[in-house]
Amino acid sequence: MLLALALAAGCGVPAAQAQPSSNRPIRLVVPFGPGGVADLTARSVAQKMSESLGQSIVVDNKPGAGGVVASDTVAKAAPDGHTLLLMSNANAVSVGLFKSLPYDTVKDFAPVSMLGYFDLAVLASAEGRFKSLAELLAYARANPGKLNIGTINVGSTQNLAGELFKSSLGIDAQVVPFNGTPAVVTALRGGQIDVAVEILAPVMAQVGGKVLRALAVMGEHRAAGLPDVPTVAESGAPGFQVASWNALAAPAKTPPEVVARLNKEANAALASPEVRKRLQDLGVEPKGSTPQQQAQLLDAEIKRWSAVIQRAGIPQQ
């Protein structure tokens, strides 16, 4: 249907007279398992887009390999508007993290639109020694090499954000990787690590329940749900800004008219009150973009995370 609309627009044929080239549903490939923030973001936006497109969008979860499997699937798909990728900052990270990829992250995808951003936070145990980021920084500077920062696996956004955090604030600390968020939280509560860097949404219940304490958020602005918690930028690292993000992308060479239509519908979905509320309830700040803005962000993120990986001495996989 999208391709037929594009051809109709290009030939000057009214869209109402255009016949769909295919009634196949659009396949949205998501590089994460069902039920997580990224998956629920994709499903919320896809459902609203399908209503206005008059065409179903089916979410296909393909987790694993840092998003490489899902990305490769879309990169090699026909550029006809029937296959989309839920892109994330993992796509930017993978450029510096892997020795080689089966696709070119910049050249093999056509950006469609940003979807949203979600906060990361510096967390402590509610029963731990640190009541503020200032206390944490004072301890780290008085005790070089003794502060332990827990994150999930090496090369994840959380792990690299931890590396960027310590280098930006000029502290000598150890970033300790764990296999998943539950393991990080357990280690934090058990005192095996001093603080953690984690996406805020999955641990918001523990913060609200006074099990964990958020010392700072890493985004440009304070989190809507934690207005009293400062940003890292406010706390000693001016200009510091890290957020996880999701976006839509299509295979390269997808007709510009198709990309434009998808962009229009994605931004319309993000503007709808029901989608905005659903995403905000997930801890996601809904925010669309033009394809050009998405491309610029991806380029900037590739450069930033590649530099962090190199500076941290993380070996390429």
N, C-alpha and C positions, 0 to 999 in steps of 0.2 A: 504493500500500500504506500509506504513512504517513498519507494523508488518511483512508483507510478505518479505520485504527486510531484516529484521532482521533475520528471520528464514532461509532465503537463505544463508545469511552470516554465520550463525551458523552451517549450514549443509554442507557448502562447495559448494553450488549450485550457479552458476553464477547469478548475479542479473538480467541479461537480460532474463533468463529463468524463473524467479520467477513470479508467478501469484498473483495479488493483492488479499488479503483476503477480501478486501472491497473497493469499490470505493467511500465510504462515504467521504464527506469533513471533514477536521479537524476543530473542533470547538474551537475557542479561546475566553474564557470567560474573559471579562473585567469588573472589579468592579467599573467602573465609567460610567457616561452618555456619549452619543455621543458628539463629537465636542471639548472635552477638550484635553489638551496636551497628557495625557496618552492614550486616545482613538486614537488620530491621530498618535501617536507613534506606537501603536499596528497595526493599519491599514497599515501604511507605510511599516513596516517590514514584516507583513503577506503577503501583495501583492507581494513583491519581493521573499519571500520564496516559495510562491505557484507556481511561475514561474519555479523555479529550481526543486521543488519537483514533478511537474506535477500533483498536487493535490490541489484543492481549499481549502482556509482557510477562514472560515466564522466567523466574529466577533459577539459575543453575549454579549451585554451590560447588566450587572446585578448590578446596583449601589445599595448602601444602606448598613446600619449596619457596616460601617467601613471596607467594603470588605469581611465581614464574609459570606454573602449569596453566592457570587461568589466563594469564596475559598472552601466553603463546597460542592458546586456543583462539583468542580473539584476533591476534595479529595475523593468523593464517586463514581467518574466515573470509567469506566473500564480502566485499565492500558494498553491500546493497541495503544497509540500514536494518537488517534483520538480526545482527549480532552486536552486542554492546559489552563493554567491560566496566565493572565498578573499579575504577582506578583509585589508588591511595598513595600516601607518602611512602609506602613500601616499594612502589614502583621507582620512586626517586632513589631510595636507599639501595636498591638492588644493583643499580648501575655501578656503584663503588664497591659493593659487597661481593659481587661475583666476578670471577675472572672472565667469564664470557656468558652471554645470554643468547638464546635462540632467536632473538628479535632485537630490534633497535628501539629503545624506549621512546625516543623522540620521533624517529622517522616512520615507524610502523603503526602509529596510532593517529587518529584525527580527534583532537579534543572536542568535547561537546559542551560541557558546563561543569563548574564546581557544584557540589551539593551541600556541603556543610563542613564545619570544623568542630572538633571536640577537644576539651582541655586535658592537659596532663598536670599532675600536681606533685609536689614534694610532700611526702607523708611521714609521720612519726607515730609510734604507738601512743595512745592516749595516756598510758602509764609510764612512758619513757621520760628521759631527761630533758628533751627539747620541747619548749613551749612556743618557740618562735623561730623563724629563720635566722634572726640575728643571733640567737643563742647557739644555733647550729654552726654558723659561720665563725663565731668567736671560738668555739671548741675546736673546729677544724684547723684554724690558724694557730691555735696554741698547742695543738697536738698533730703535727704533720704526719700523714700516712696512717693515722689511726681510725679515721671516719670510714665506715662501710656504707655504701649506697646500694641497695638491692634493686634489681630490675628483672624483667623476664629476659629471654635468651639473647645472646650476643648478636648484634646487628639489628635488633628490633628498634622501633622508634623510641621506646622507653629507654632501652640500653644506650642508644646514641644520645638521647636527650640528657641522660645522666652524665655521659662523657662531656657534652657541651656545657652542662651546668658547672661542673668542677673546673673546666678550663676558663670559662667566662668569668667565674668568681675568683679565680686564682688560688684554689685550694688544692692541697695534696690529699686525695682521698682514693679509696678503692671502689670500683664499680663491680659488684658481685652479681653474676647472672644466675637465675633460677628457672626451672622448667614450669613456667606458668604463673599467673597471678595468685592462685591460692597458696602456692609455695612461698611466694614473696610475702604475702600477708602473714602466714604462719611464722616465718622467720622474723618478721618485724615484731610481731606480738611476743615471740619467744626471746627476743633480745639478741638473736644471732646477727642482726644488722641494725644499724642505727636509724637509718631513714630509707625510704623507697621512692622511686620515681615510677608513677603508674598513671594510666589514663584514668581520669576522675570518675567517669560514669560507672564502671564496674565496682568501685569501692565506695560510692556515695552513701550506700546504706550503712557501712561501717563508720563512716565519718559522722553521719547523722545520729548513729547510735552510740557515739562517744567511745567507740572501740579504737578508731584511728583519729589522728589529728592532722588536718591539712595545714602545713606551715606556709605554703605559697603555691600559687598556680603559675603555669609557665606561659600562658597566652598573653596577648597584648592588653587584654582587659581582665578585670576581676570576674570570676565566674558568677553567673546570675544566681545560682543556688548558694553561693558562699560569699556574700558581699563584704564580709569583714575580713576575709583572707586576702592578703596583699599578693601582687604579682612578684615574680622574681625581679623584673625590671625595677619595681619600686623599692626593692630590698637590697640593692647594691650592685646590680648589673644592668645599667641603663641600655635600652635597646634589645635586651634579651627577649626573644619571642619564639616559642615552639608550640605548635598545635598539630594534632593529627587531623587528617582531612580525607574526604572522599569526593570523587568526581566521576563523571561519565565520559567514556571515550569509545570511539568506533574504529574499525580497521582503517588504515591509511587508504586514500583514494576513494573513500565514501563520497558520493557527490555532495558538493557544497550545499545544494538545496536541501538535501536530506539532513545534513548536519544542522543547518539553520532551523529546520522544522523541529528537530529533536531538542535543540537549544531552547526554542520558544516554549515548547511544552514542559521541559524540565523546570525552567524559570517560573512558569505559570503554576506548576505543581508546588514549588517551594514557596510561592506567595499565598497559597491557599491557607486559610486559618487552621483547618483540621490537620494538614501536613505539618505546618509550623509547630502546632502544639504537640503533635506526636513526636517530632524530632527533639523539641526542647525537653520533653519528658524523658528522653533518652540521654540528655546531656549534650545534645548536638545543637550548634548554632547554625540554622539554615541560612545558606548564602550561595546564590547562584553567581554566574559570571558569563562573559562572552567566551567563545572558544579561544580567542587570542589571550585573554587574561589567564585562562587555565594553562595555556602553553607557557606563558611567562613564569607562572608559579612553578610549574614542573621543572623548567630550566634552572630557576633559582634554587629549588630544593635539591636537585641533582648536584649542583656545585657545592652547596652547603654540606650535605651529608657525606659526599665523597671526601671533602676536606676533613671532616670530623673522623671518619674511618681511618684516613691516613695518619692523622695526628695521634689517634689513640693506639695505633699500631695493630689494628684488627686485621688478621690475615684474610686475604680474599678466599672465598670458597670455590 
